[in-house]
Amino acid sequence: DKNKVGIDVEYKKNRDFQKILNYMNLKYDNSLNKDKFYKIWTVYEAEYKSGIKDKTLSFDYKNFTCSLSFKSNEQVNLYEVNDFEEKSDIILNKLDNI
């Protein structure tokens, strides 16, 4: 995007969630499940990458959790990579303006 944005995408697989949260110095109650963990993790990573904690957006896409961090007064464009044979053949579908 033209604006500063942090993004993190994680494939949702089973991991030692509590061990990873402890490493990140994050505490969470016993109701932690895979979906909650990946939302916490991807928001944390997106904010870290952008340095912005103003606005975050998280969503699931197929078997992935995605989070974006950006300034609330800026618009972000999302695209989906549909199909590609080589890097020059990437087809982007615009998903949304946020």
C-alpha positions as a printed NumPy array, in Angstrom:
array([[  0.   ,   0.   ,   0.   ],
       [  1.078,   3.612,  -0.371],
       [  0.485,   4.24 ,   3.345],
       [  2.496,   2.756,   6.191],
       [  0.924,  -0.55 ,   7.184],
       [  2.004,  -3.6  ,   9.163],
       [  0.715,  -6.996,   8.148],
       [  1.091, -10.482,   9.515],
       [ -0.367, -13.67 ,   8.062],
       [ -0.141, -16.991,   9.859],
       [ -1.236, -20.451,   8.816],
       [ -3.409, -21.834,  11.628],
       [ -1.765, -25.022,  12.803],
       [ -1.44 , -26.551,  16.241],
       [  1.453, -25.185,  18.291],
       [  2.369, -24.769,  21.934],
       [  0.322, -21.563,  22.19 ],
       [  1.   , -20.835,  25.854],
       [  4.769, -21.259,  25.415],
       [  4.785, -18.762,  22.533],
       [  2.686, -16.234,  24.486],
       [  5.022, -16.6  ,  27.469],
       [  7.997, -15.92 ,  25.177],
       [  6.234, -12.77 ,  23.941],
       [  5.514, -11.768,  27.587],
       [  1.778, -11.907,  26.961],
       [ -0.587, -13.371,  29.526],
       [ -3.908, -14.898,  28.593],
       [ -6.568, -16.768,  30.534],
       [ -7.336, -20.47 ,  30.212],
       [ -9.931, -19.964,  27.467],
       [ -7.167, -19.674,  24.884],
       [ -7.912, -21.563,  21.677],
       [ -6.313, -21.662,  18.237],
       [ -8.396, -18.797,  16.786],
       [ -7.803, -16.474,  19.751],
       [ -4.093, -17.279,  19.765],
       [ -3.61 , -16.459,  16.095],
       [ -5.515, -13.193,  16.431],
       [ -3.32 , -12.152,  19.384],
       [ -0.145, -13.199,  17.59 ],
       [ -0.905, -11.581,  14.232],
       [ -2.044,  -8.288,  15.802],
       [  1.141,  -8.219,  17.903],
       [  3.316,  -8.86 ,  14.828],
       [  1.479,  -6.361,  12.595],
       [  1.812,  -3.61 ,  15.212],
       [  5.476,  -4.446,  15.72 ],
       [  6.194,  -4.303,  11.984],
       [  4.432,  -0.967,  11.409],
       [  5.189,   0.661,  14.753],
       [  1.519,   1.728,  14.73 ],
       [ -0.969,   0.745,  17.438],
       [ -3.703,   3.105,  16.288],
       [ -6.013,   0.76 ,  14.379],
       [ -5.885,  -2.969,  13.729],
       [ -7.994,  -5.247,  11.602],
       [ -8.003,  -9.032,  11.855],
       [ -9.773, -11.546,   9.661],
       [ -9.613, -15.193,   8.715],
       [ -8.998, -16.155,   5.12 ],
       [ -9.147, -19.84 ,   4.295],
       [ -6.926, -21.472,   6.978],
       [ -5.   , -18.278,   7.745],
       [ -5.387, -15.462,  10.228],
       [ -4.426, -12.037,   8.908],
       [ -3.947,  -8.795,  10.826],
       [ -3.216,  -5.276,   9.648],
       [ -2.033,  -2.307,  11.672],
       [ -2.389,   1.206,  10.265],
       [ -3.33 ,   4.79 ,  11.118],
       [ -7.072,   5.246,  11.563],
       [ -7.227,   8.263,   9.252],
       [ -5.741,   6.355,   6.291],
       [ -7.379,   4.025,   3.792],
       [ -5.838,   0.612,   3.13 ],
       [ -6.454,  -1.432,  -0.01 ],
       [ -6.577,  -5.23 ,   0.232],
       [ -5.837,  -7.505,  -2.702],
       [ -5.97 , -11.251,  -3.215],
       [ -3.363, -13.022,  -5.312],
       [ -5.462, -15.357,  -7.454],
       [ -3.101, -17.276,  -9.65 ],
       [  0.364, -16.925, -11.027],
       [  2.816, -18.935, -13.081],
       [  5.713, -16.554, -12.653],
       [  6.166, -13.375, -10.65 ],
       [  5.298, -11.327, -13.741],
       [  1.926, -13.081, -14.056],
       [  0.418, -12.22 , -10.673],
       [ -3.309, -11.488, -10.888],
       [ -4.66 ,  -9.289,  -8.107],
       [ -8.322,  -9.008,  -7.158],
       [ -9.159,  -5.993,  -5.077],
       [-10.916,  -7.291,  -1.959],
       [-11.854,  -4.139,  -0.11 ],
       [-11.036,  -0.612,   0.951],
       [-10.793,  -0.265,   4.704]])
